Amino acid sequence: MQLAVIGAGYVGLVTAAVFADLGNKVMVVEIDGEKIEKLKQGEVHFYEPGIKELIQKHIITKNLQFTGDYKEAMWGVEFVFICVGTPTKNKKADLSYVYSAAKSVAENLKSPAIVVIKSTVPPGTNIELEKWMRKFTKCNISLASVPEFLREGKALEDSLHPHRIVIGAEKKKVVNKLLALHEKLPGERVICNCASAQMIKYASNAFLPTKISFANSVSVLCDKFGANVEDVMRGVGLDKRIGPDFLSAGLGYGGSCFPKDVAALISLSKDVGYTFDILQAVEKTNKKQISYFVKKVFKRCGGSVKGKTLTVLGLSFKPGTSDMREARSFYIIKKLRREGAKIKATDPVAISEAKKVIKGVKFCEDPYEALSGANALLLVTEWEEYQKLDFDKIKKLMHNLVVIDGRNFFDRKKLEKLGFTYEGIGK
Ligand code: UDX
């Protein structure tokens, strides 16, 4: 089948590469000429395991092409996937890129097409968007919503082996065509109207943060009552009705989706006269967890961090990515610097991204260099490679043997045996 994907961002490129891999002819439209030129050479402007290789493979098979020209992409197209960004503006999803892309699609269509919204948009957006597109075309268009549920670092795995494929459309014919397009992919199918599909996306991206904030609140109580949050959440998660995932207590959630979508759903609720109390508490708890961690740093630094050298291990919002969006490290470092701490920081891949947003910090590629002379080690992002750190060596480098573990990542017993003071979250 012939597809056009609008937007060569994270979602767009993954979508395009996967449909090309399933044997379709896919044309990606991107307005940034520089990006297009790089993509044509098989160069990808972000890191995601496997994506570059898949794109390069399908440039050769000619299943995947790139253009800046809507006219070229709309020629004979059966499906158009809108995958442009919906950033937050005044706590709401900014739909200007979606509308602008939809207009260009409509103006250049030559034959009937199904226009699929992959971007995360408020439920009901399709009704206004369809009216808007009809102003610019006489072709028969049908709108549908097929949300993505990709995790950064696991985007290809999530796309090729999805647990569910949500197809939101108003017409049976459109549903059937979309079912056929996704035929080779596994996973349960959820067929619903567009508004439900869009609500599924928001509700999913709000429910997972709810689980995280819940676990974080329990972690505070665990600290008070001498319980261990890891044991507690394991015990809780073994109940099949609850499930074990997204119950890891720590520093809370960051990234490009959860904070944005939680805020958007709170705001959407307000717009229709409803206060989404649970989500407001989820957001508040997520912020509080940072202050909770910082308090622990104060406690372990003798009540003040002024003039102390604190080493932050891990900067990106989670391991496996250089993405700094809503990274917990940003807020923690800001608070500690304000209190007069000297910060040294390290990360396996995110230093250059971090430098763009965090100032006044000494960045070190080498974790041992970062830890030299430190009064405390602050584990912020749980990169697997930090498990291999040689704490015998670190013992000789640090000024004070203090570890404050924001992700319950290190082995307390091992560190205490070596003479370190260890502070985790809820354990
Ligand atoms: C998330 C969703 O998982 C994905 O389905 C959606 O499409 C986009 O948003 P992503 O942002 O890549 O994906 O990261 P994810 O792995 O879900 O983690 C999000 C944040 O939650 C991270 O900051 C992580 O550290 C935190 N987290 C996750 C916890 O604090 N505890 C947990 O138990 C799980």
Residues whose N, C-alpha, C, O or C-beta is under 5 A from the ligand:
A	BS01	UDX	E148 F149 L150 R151 E152 I212 F246 L247 S248 G250 G252 Y253 G254 G255 S256 C257 F258 F317 K318
